[in-house]
Amino acid sequence: MKRILLIIISVWLFSAPALAAGHCCLQGIDSIRERNRPLKVFPNPVQSHWTVQGLKAIQQMALYSIGGQLLKYWTPNSKQAAMSTPELVNGTYLLRVSFADGTSASQIILKQ
């Protein structure tokens, strides 16, 4: 009985740091991935007012319906833009952003 208890305690003591380290590392990777995203939209789901933030200067933004129809177009020429879209109905939209350096990114927007 003592031997079984000793084995259980040993396994628990040696596996706990490994589990904690694994969790810590995954959280660190997720944090880096989130920080390096070229485009952030918040809050998402959006209401009538929302913010778009880029790591680089945003040259153009286009909002499309899920069917591909262009609904709105902006040229903020800055890293952050405050948006107002009270006229949009609840649904799913696609935001396409072009940056000043020629790269682009897309984000799915949920309107509630």
C-alpha positions as a printed Julia matrix, in Angstrom:
112×3 Matrix{Float64}:
   0.0    0.0     0.0
   2.82   2.42    0.87
   4.51   1.64   -2.43
   1.37   2.44   -4.47
   0.87   5.68   -2.56
   4.5    6.61   -3.13
   4.17   5.95   -6.88
   1.01   8.07   -7.11
   2.64  10.97   -5.25
   5.77  10.75   -7.43
   3.77  10.79  -10.65
   1.7   13.72   -9.44
   4.75  15.74   -8.31
   6.69  15.24  -11.52
   3.79  15.7   -13.95
   2.31  18.87  -12.4
   5.21  21.18  -13.42
   5.12  19.75  -16.94
   1.4   20.44  -17.24
   1.82  23.94  -15.85
   4.71  24.64  -18.22
   2.7   23.33  -21.18
  -0.22  25.59  -20.33
   2.06  28.57  -19.83
   3.74  28.07  -23.18
   0.45  27.72  -25.04
  -0.82  30.89  -23.47
   2.4   32.67  -24.46
   2.08  31.55  -28.08
  -1.54  32.67  -28.22
  -0.59  36.05  -26.76
   2.14  36.55  -29.37
  -0.2   35.5   -32.17
  -2.87  37.93  -30.97
  -0.36  40.77  -30.61
   1.0   40.27  -34.14
  -2.38  40.21  -35.87
  -2.36  42.82  -38.63
  -5.99  43.78  -37.96
  -8.18  44.03  -34.86
 -11.88  44.85  -34.8
 -13.56  45.48  -31.49
 -16.04  44.91  -30.15
 -16.96  41.99  -32.38
 -19.89  41.3   -32.53
 -20.33  44.98  -33.3
 -23.19  47.29  -32.44
 -23.61  50.59  -34.27
 -20.15  51.89  -33.25
 -16.92  49.88  -33.5
 -13.19  50.35  -33.93
 -10.71  49.01  -36.48
  -7.05  48.96  -35.51
  -4.09  47.95  -37.64
  -0.41  47.41  -36.93
   0.28  49.55  -40.01
  -1.49  52.56  -41.51
  -4.85  51.58  -43.01
  -5.24  53.0   -46.5
  -8.67  51.63  -47.49
 -11.46  49.64  -45.89
 -14.38  48.01  -47.62
 -17.35  46.33  -45.96
 -19.08  43.58  -47.95
 -22.27  41.66  -47.36
 -21.95  37.91  -47.08
 -23.17  37.79  -50.68
 -20.23  39.89  -51.87
 -21.99  43.24  -52.38
 -19.91  46.31  -51.46
 -21.81  48.18  -48.75
 -19.41  50.83  -47.43
 -15.98  52.18  -48.3
 -13.61  54.25  -46.14
 -10.13  55.77  -46.55
  -8.93  56.46  -42.99
  -5.15  56.77  -43.71
  -4.33  56.02  -40.07
  -3.66  53.01  -37.83
  -7.05  53.28  -36.12
 -10.54  54.2   -37.28
 -13.8   54.59  -35.38
 -16.72  53.26  -37.42
 -20.41  54.09  -37.27
 -22.82  51.75  -39.06
 -26.25  52.03  -37.43
 -27.93  51.4   -40.81
 -26.63  47.83  -41.09
 -29.04  45.04  -40.26
 -27.99  42.21  -37.97
 -25.9   39.67  -39.83
 -22.46  38.61  -41.02
 -20.19  40.9   -43.03
 -16.65  40.83  -44.4
 -14.28  43.73  -43.77
 -11.39  43.96  -46.26
  -8.54  46.28  -45.28
  -5.66  47.47  -47.47
  -2.59  48.87  -45.76
  -0.31  51.63  -47.01
   2.51  49.14  -47.68
   0.35  47.2   -50.18
  -0.61  44.27  -47.92
  -4.18  43.48  -46.97
  -6.2   41.59  -44.37
  -9.8   40.49  -43.91
 -11.98  40.1   -40.85
 -15.46  38.63  -40.44
 -17.76  41.11  -38.69
 -20.89  40.06  -36.83
 -23.52  42.81  -36.4
 -25.95  42.43  -33.51
